[in-house]
């Protein structure tokens, strides 16, 4: 009879809250683990059954699972697929294994406010992954959950209710205000430290560019005149890049960046010398003959944005690390479909990227999907390992954005034909978006919003 909520992924584990965040001892968790192992050993069949939507609503209502009842009231179909084991019925977003015996590899650990469910290791799927403490990442997830509670929006049904009632406009204003307040706090930290260079990194479609611009605005409030620098201008000429064993060039490898040149330029700039920063021509895939001359002083912080911004290889050993402030930005959604079905953070970034690729580059959904596995592999190798080393982590997610993105992406996904190799992926995303009510409120979204980086209308790019 205890409410259990699958909250979010931290490394290889899922943080699970129990009750109202009640404290569990490791002994409590070990008892739960033992009961789970007994269920796995019994290899109980998980029967998939299609039921009438009204029957499903009646069942979950009687069972006290109001989160599912509210979500199903927004379902557009007259049927619903549930999984049954004896008299227990539940729903999992996606395909489930045929029996409990498949879930033999896991571990549980006590955590503040609940427990951590560790999934199989990516290196050895026969063993559970080791828990790696990620206090900064866990902290920003916790902050984001507090924001969701503050805005009374923690599950999709909350958002849908607000869209239909018109309260989504207030939600947008509060959510954007929370972002602005956090950017102001970051600027305070940077100025208090006396940092001269701010390095910003994050995975694809995390909103790095808009975050950099908004941080610059807040630094100006402190009387600073920040200058934006893109690490992309330090790309080596394409003909100098060495292909990997498979004959392809990994464009997200730090070896594509002229690290020695960046280190020299940063060192000289911080010494007050004039430097000619390089400029990269992406059309011809080589450096321009002339760059941009620059000299800075203590009132002119550098805001440097790029995927390798947190990589320690980038910083020269001679630079005083106290003069550097490292910021990691990512879209870390804590909005759930219901208590047992979370929305993966990569889903939101993929939606953002599909919309932006289509709006700004004319790229199809299929084109974006064809690159996504490679993009994700690059993130795992070059970005995520350094996220915990940041001085601060900023969550760029806007809790209302799936309802806005739906209008942009839904027609593009619906146009993917059955013969496409990406049809199943497209339909899976359509299924996910079907739970959201579309919000036509773009007149409410500020021109400096991070969401504007993806749907257009961002005033920083005019």
C-alpha positions in Angstrom: 0.0 0.0 0.0 3.0 2.3 -0.2 3.5 4.7 -3.1 6.6 3.9 -5.1 7.8 6.4 -7.7 10.5 5.8 -10.3 12.1 9.3 -10.3 15.1 9.6 -12.6 18.3 7.9 -13.8 21.6 8.7 -12.0 24.5 7.0 -13.8 23.6 3.3 -14.2 20.9 3.5 -11.5 17.3 4.6 -11.1 16.5 6.7 -8.1 13.2 5.4 -6.6 11.3 7.3 -3.9 9.2 5.4 -1.4 6.2 6.9 0.3 6.7 10.5 1.1 10.5 10.2 0.9 10.7 8.0 3.9 14.1 6.9 5.1 15.0 3.2 4.4 17.8 1.5 6.1 20.1 -0.8 4.2 18.4 -3.7 6.2 15.0 -2.5 4.8 16.4 -2.4 1.3 18.0 -5.9 1.7 14.6 -7.3 2.7 13.1 -5.8 -0.5 15.9 -7.1 -2.6 15.4 -10.6 -1.1 11.7 -10.5 -2.0 12.6 -9.4 -5.5 15.1 -12.2 -6.0 12.4 -14.7 -4.9 10.0 -13.3 -7.6 12.8 -13.5 -10.2 13.6 -17.1 -9.2 9.9 -18.1 -9.5 10.1 -17.0 -13.2 6.5 -15.7 -13.0 4.7 -15.2 -16.4 3.9 -11.6 -17.3 0.7 -11.8 -19.3 0.0 -9.0 -21.7 -3.7 -8.3 -22.0 -5.7 -5.7 -24.0 -8.5 -4.2 -22.0 -11.2 -1.6 -22.5 -9.9 1.8 -21.4 -12.9 2.3 -19.1 -12.2 -1.1 -17.4 -8.5 -0.1 -17.0 -9.5 3.2 -15.4 -11.9 1.4 -13.0 -9.2 -1.1 -12.0 -6.5 1.5 -11.3 -9.0 3.7 -9.5 -10.0 0.9 -7.2 -6.3 0.1 -6.7 -5.6 3.6 -5.6 -3.3 4.4 -8.6 -4.7 7.8 -9.3 -1.6 8.8 -11.3 -2.5 6.2 -13.9 -6.3 7.1 -13.8 -5.5 10.7 -14.6 -3.1 9.8 -17.4 -5.5 7.3 -19.0 -8.3 9.9 -19.1 -6.1 11.6 -21.7 -5.6 8.5 -23.8 -7.0 8.8 -27.3 -7.8 5.1 -27.9 -10.6 2.9 -26.6 -8.2 0.1 -25.5 -5.2 -0.2 -23.2 -2.6 -2.9 -22.9 -1.8 -4.0 -19.3 0.5 -6.6 -17.9 -0.9 -9.1 -15.4 0.7 -11.5 -12.9 -2.0 -13.3 -11.0 -4.1 -10.5 -9.4 -1.5 -7.8 -9.9 -1.9 -5.5 -12.9 0.4 -2.7 -14.0 1.6 -0.9 -17.1 5.0 -0.3 -18.5 5.7 2.2 -21.3 7.2 -0.1 -23.9 7.5 -3.8 -24.3 8.0 -5.9 -21.2 9.9 -9.2 -20.9 7.7 -12.4 -20.9 8.5 -13.4 -17.3 10.2 -12.2 -14.1 13.1 -14.6 -14.7 14.6 -12.2 -17.2 15.3 -9.5 -14.6 17.9 -11.5 -12.6 20.7 -8.9 -12.8 20.2 -5.9 -10.5 21.1 -4.5 -7.1 19.5 -2.2 -4.6 21.1 0.4 -2.3 19.6 2.6 0.3 19.6 6.3 -0.6 18.3 9.4 1.1 14.6 9.6 0.4 14.4 6.1 -1.1 16.6 3.6 -2.9 18.7 3.2 -5.9 17.9 0.4 -8.4 21.1 -0.6 -10.2 20.7 -2.0 -13.7 23.1 -4.5 -15.5 26.5 -3.2 -16.3 27.1 -2.0 -19.9 30.6 -3.7 -19.7 29.3 -7.0 -18.3 25.5 -7.5 -18.4 25.8 -10.5 -16.2 26.7 -8.3 -13.2 24.9 -5.2 -11.8 26.6 -1.9 -12.5 28.7 -0.4 -9.7 27.2 2.7 -8.1 29.3 5.8 -8.7 28.4 8.7 -6.4 27.3 11.7 -8.5 26.3 14.3 -5.8 26.2 17.3 -8.2 24.0 15.6 -10.7 21.8 14.2 -8.0 21.5 17.6 -6.5 20.3 19.2 -9.7 17.7 16.5 -10.1 16.5 17.1 -6.6 16.3 20.8 -7.3 14.3 20.2 -10.4 11.9 18.0 -8.5 11.4 20.8 -6.0 10.7 23.1 -9.0 8.1 20.7 -10.3 6.4 20.5 -6.9 6.5 24.3 -6.6 4.8 24.6 -10.0 2.3 21.8 -9.1 3.5 19.9 -12.2 5.1 16.5 -11.7 3.3 14.2 -14.1 2.0 14.6 -17.6 -1.6 14.8 -16.4 -0.7 17.9 -14.4 0.7 19.6 -17.5 -2.4 18.5 -19.6 -4.8 19.9 -17.0 -2.9 23.3 -17.1 -3.0 23.4 -20.9 -6.7 22.8 -21.0 -7.5 25.3 -18.2 -5.1 28.0 -19.6 -3.0 27.9 -16.4 -0.1 26.8 -18.6 0.6 30.5 -19.3 1.3 31.0 -15.6 3.4 27.8 -15.6 5.5 29.2 -18.4 6.1 32.5 -16.6 7.1 30.8 -13.4 9.3 28.3 -15.1 11.1 31.0 -17.1 11.5 33.0 -13.9 13.1 30.1 -12.2 15.6 29.8 -15.1 16.4 33.5 -15.0 16.9 33.4 -11.2 19.3 30.5 -11.6 21.3 32.3 -14.3 21.6 35.3 -12.0 22.8 33.0 -9.1 25.5 31.5 -11.5 26.6 35.0 -12.4 26.9 35.9 -8.7 29.1 32.8 -8.1 31.3 33.6 -11.1 31.9 37.3 -10.0 32.4 36.4 -6.4 35.1 33.9 -7.4 36.7 36.4 -9.8 36.7 33.9 -12.6 38.0 35.2 -15.9 37.0 32.3 -18.2 33.7 30.4 -18.0 33.7 27.1 -19.9 30.3 25.7 -20.8 29.7 22.2 -22.0 26.8 19.8 -22.4 25.4 17.1 -24.7 23.5 17.7 -27.9 20.4 19.9 -27.8 21.0 20.9 -24.2 20.7 24.6 -24.9 24.4 25.5 -24.5 24.3 28.5 -26.9 21.3 30.2 -25.3 22.6 29.4 -21.8 25.9 31.1 -22.7 24.1 34.2 -24.0 21.8 34.4 -21.0 24.7 34.1 -18.6 26.4 37.0 -20.5 23.4 39.1 -19.9 23.5 38.4 -16.1 27.3 39.2 -16.1 26.5 42.5 -17.6 24.3 43.3 -14.6 27.6 43.1 -12.6 29.2 45.6 -14.9 31.2 43.0 -16.9 31.5 43.0 -20.7 31.7 39.3 -21.5 32.9 37.9 -24.8 31.5 34.7 -26.3 34.0 32.3 -27.7 33.1 29.1 -29.6 35.4 26.0 -29.3 34.1 25.1 -32.8 36.5 27.7 -34.2 39.4 25.6 -32.9 38.6 22.7 -35.2 41.5 21.4 -37.2 41.3 21.4 -41.0 39.4 18.4 -42.1 42.3 17.1 -44.2 44.5 16.9 -41.1 42.1 14.6 -39.2 43.1 11.0 -39.0 40.3 8.4 -39.7 39.7 5.6 -37.1 40.0 1.9 -37.7 36.7 1.8 -39.5 37.7 4.5 -41.9 35.5 7.2 -40.4 36.4 10.4 -38.6 34.9 10.9 -35.1 34.0 14.6 -35.2 33.3 14.6 -31.5 36.8 13.4 -30.5 38.8 16.0 -28.8 41.6 15.2 -31.3 39.6 17.3 -33.8 40.3 20.4 -31.7 43.6 22.3 -31.9 44.2 21.9 -28.1 47.7 23.4 -28.0 46.5 26.5 -29.9 43.6 26.9 -27.5 45.8 26.5 -24.4 48.3 29.1 -25.8 45.5 31.6 -26.7 43.8 31.3 -23.3 47.1 31.7 -21.4 48.1 34.8 -23.3 44.6 36.3 -23.0 44.6 35.9 -19.3 48.0 37.6 -19.2 46.5 40.6 -20.9 48.1 40.0 -24.3 46.5 40.5 -27.7 45.5 37.3 -29.5 44.1 36.6 -32.9 41.4 33.9 -32.3 40.9 31.5 -35.2 37.7 31.3 -37.2 36.6 28.1 -38.8 34.8 27.9 -42.2 32.4 25.0 -41.9 31.5 25.1 -45.6 35.1 24.5 -46.7 36.0 22.6 -43.5 39.1 24.6 -42.8 40.4 27.6 -40.9 40.0 31.1 -42.4 43.2 33.0 -43.2 42.4 35.7 -40.7 40.7 35.5 -37.3 39.5 37.9 -34.7 41.9 40.0 -32.7 41.1 40.2 -29.0 42.5 41.6 -25.8 40.7 41.3 -22.4 41.1 42.7 -18.9 39.5 41.7 -15.5 36.2 43.3 -16.5 36.0 41.1 -19.7 35.3 37.5 -18.9 35.5 34.9 -21.6 32.4 32.7 -22.0 33.7 29.7 -23.9 31.1 27.2 -25.2 31.7 23.7 -26.7 31.2 20.1 -26.1 34.7 19.6 -24.7 34.5 22.6 -22.3 34.9 20.3 -19.2 37.6 18.1 -20.6 40.7 18.6 -18.4 43.0 18.2 -21.5 41.7 21.6 -22.6 43.3 23.6 -19.8 46.9 24.5 -19.7 48.7 23.4 -16.5 50.1 26.9 -15.9 46.6 28.6 -15.7 45.3 29.3 -12.2 42.3 27.0 -11.9 40.6 29.6 -9.6 40.3 31.8 -12.7 38.2 29.2 -14.5 34.5 28.5 -13.8 33.1 25.3 -15.5 29.4 25.0 -16.1 27.7 21.8 -17.3 24.2 22.2 -18.9 21.8 19.5 -19.8 18.1 18.8 -20.2 17.3 16.7 -17.2 13.5 16.2 -17.2 11.8 15.1 -14.0 8.3 15.0 -15.5 6.9 11.5 -15.3 4.1 9.8 -17.3 3.0 8.3 -14.0 4.6 7.0 -10.9 6.1 3.9 -12.6 6.9 5.4 -16.0 9.5 8.1 -16.2 10.3 10.2 -19.3 14.0 9.5 -20.2 16.1 12.7 -20.4 17.4 11.7 -23.9 13.8 11.8 -25.2 13.5 15.5 -24.6 16.9 16.3 -26.2 15.9 14.1 -29.2 12.7 16.0 -29.6 14.5 19.3 -29.4 17.1 18.3 -32.0 14.5 16.9 -34.5 12.6 20.2 -34.3 15.7 22.3 -34.7 17.2 20.2 -37.5 14.0 20.6 -39.4 13.4 24.2 -38.7 17.0 25.5 -39.3 18.5 22.9 -41.6 15.6 21.4 -43.4 16.6 17.9 -42.1 14.0 15.2 -42.0 13.2 13.2 -38.8 14.9 10.2 -40.4 18.1 12.2 -41.0 18.2 13.2 -37.3 17.5 9.6 -36.1 20.2 8.2 -38.4 22.8 10.3 -36.5 21.5 10.0 -33.0 23.3 6.7 -32.0 26.6 8.3 -33.0 25.8 11.5 -31.2 24.9 9.5 -28.0 28.1 7.4 -28.3 30.1 10.6 -28.5 28.4 12.0 -25.4 29.1 8.9 -23.4 32.8 9.1 -24.3 33.5 12.8 -24.3 30.9 14.6 -22.2 29.3 12.6 -19.4 32.6 11.4 -17.8 33.4 15.0 -16.9 29.9 16.3 -15.8 30.6 15.8 -12.1 33.8 17.9 -12.3 31.8 21.1 -13.2 31.6 23.9 -10.6 27.9 24.0 -11.3 25.2 22.1 -13.2 22.3 23.8 -14.8 19.1 22.0 -15.9 17.8 23.6 -19.1 14.6 21.6 -19.1 11.4 23.6 -19.2 8.6 21.5 -17.7 6.1 22.8 -20.3 8.1 22.2 -23.4 6.8 18.8 -24.6 3.3 20.3 -25.0 4.9 23.0 -27.2 7.3 20.8 -29.1 4.4 18.4 -30.0 2.9 20.9 -32.5 6.3 21.1 -34.3 7.3 17.5 -34.4 4.0 15.5 -34.6 3.4 16.2 -38.3 7.0 15.3 -39.2 6.8 12.0 -37.3 3.5 11.1 -38.7 4.9 11.6 -42.2 7.5 8.7 -41.8 6.3 5.8 -44.0 6.1 2.1 -42.9 8.9 1.2 -45.4 11.3 3.5 -43.6 13.9 1.8 -41.3 13.1 4.5 -38.7 9.3 3.9 -38.8 9.2 1.9 -35.5 11.3 4.6 -33.7 9.0 7.3 -35.1 5.9 5.5 -34.0 7.3 5.0 -30.6 7.8 8.7 -30.2 4.3 9.4 -31.6 2.9 7.0 -29.0 4.7 8.9 -26.3 3.5 12.3 -27.5 -0.1 11.0 -27.7 -0.2 11.4 -23.9 0.4 15.2 -24.1 -2.2 17.8 -24.9 -0.7 20.3 -27.5 -0.2 23.8 -26.2 -0.5 26.7 -28.7 1.0 29.3 -26.4 4.1 30.5 -28.3 3.2 34.1 -27.8 3.8 33.5 -24.1 7.4 32.1 -24.5 10.1 34.8 -24.1 12.4 35.5 -27.0 15.4 34.6 -24.8 13.9 31.3 -23.6 16.1 28.2 -24.1 13.1 26.6 -26.0 13.5 29.4 -28.6 16.8 27.8 -29.6 14.8 24.9 -31.0 11.4 26.3 -32.2 12.8 29.6 -33.5 12.3 33.2 -32.6 15.4 33.4 -30.3 16.4 37.1 -30.1 20.0 36.3 -29.5 20.4 35.1 -33.1 18.8 38.2 -34.8 
